[in-house]
């Protein structure tokens, strides 16, 4: 069985995915299929068979990378999980389409073929402004996650302190708004009903375990009676985020006709 965690950045997917992986029965969902517009990428960004997941493994082409991703993302019970963001979806599908066995297929057929027994988990955040502010900040300082117990380096390395940018935040807020009906249309094409996860509930003290167990049940793992490990990531927002939120809302109000 396969599942995809579908979202836009800064909606709590790392908190969710690492929590699911920590159970040991729900796959190991990560961004194995991260992809971007190659025309806009720095030279040092490489993905799939040339990217960080492939490093140190015997990966010679995209087919062997796909086999690797299945191994990395699966737990011994055969459950495979991966995460994909809306802004990466079209580019990920393009990379699948370049493989002979997916050539000529529409996106429904590609996803059905690539992920047998597919189920989907839809993750959203009620507060789109704070989501966009977090995305704009993390895009500059490269600190996409603060894991418990083992720090991860910023990527890409920051070139300076993050700066408030109204236009960037507005563009990201619009992309977040676009993603929600976009995902719904795709779920309809797939004929699937997603399990809905809301960041504000997932990140609350009394909602975390309930959300993880709800996802497990959606994946057919309701019989898992083991513990739900504590959150594997720490909240990153601070006073800087709140200052940007206030500045953005004020700027936005001043630009209204």
QUIPE-V619589 format. One line per field, one symbol per residue. ss: DSSP state (H for helix, E for strand, L for the rest). phi: phi as a letter, one per 30 degrees, with the letter a starting at -180 (. if undefined). burial: # if it has 16 or more other C-alpha atoms within 10 Angstrom, else .. Layout:
ss: ???
phi: ???
burial: ???
This chain:
ss: LEEEEEELLLLLHHHHHHHHHHLLLLLLLELLLLLLLHHHLLLLLLLHHHLLLLLLLLLLLHHHHHHHHHHHLELLLLLEEEEEEHHHHHHHHHHHHLLHHHLLLLHHHHHHHHLLLLEEEEEELLLHHHHHHHHHHHHHHLLLLLELLLLLLLLLLLLLLLLLLHHHHHHHHHHHHHHHHHHHHHHHHHLLLLEEEEHHHHLLLLLHHHHHHHHHHHLLLLLLLLLLLLLLELLLLLHHHHHHHHHHHHHHHHLLL
phi: .bbcccaceicjddeddddddddibcibdbddceabdddcdddddbbhdccdddeicdccadddddddedddcccedjdcbbcbcedceddddddddddedcdiddddddddddbeidbbbccbbdcddddddddddddccicdabddjbdcddbdedclddbdbeddddddddddddddddddddddddiccddccceddeddeccddddedddedddicdddcddcedecbcdcdbddedddddddddddddcdd
burial: ####################################...........##...##....#..#.###.###.####...###########.#######....#....#..##...#..########..####################......#.#.......#.#..##.##..#..##..#...#..#...######..##....##.######.##........#..###.......#..##..#.........
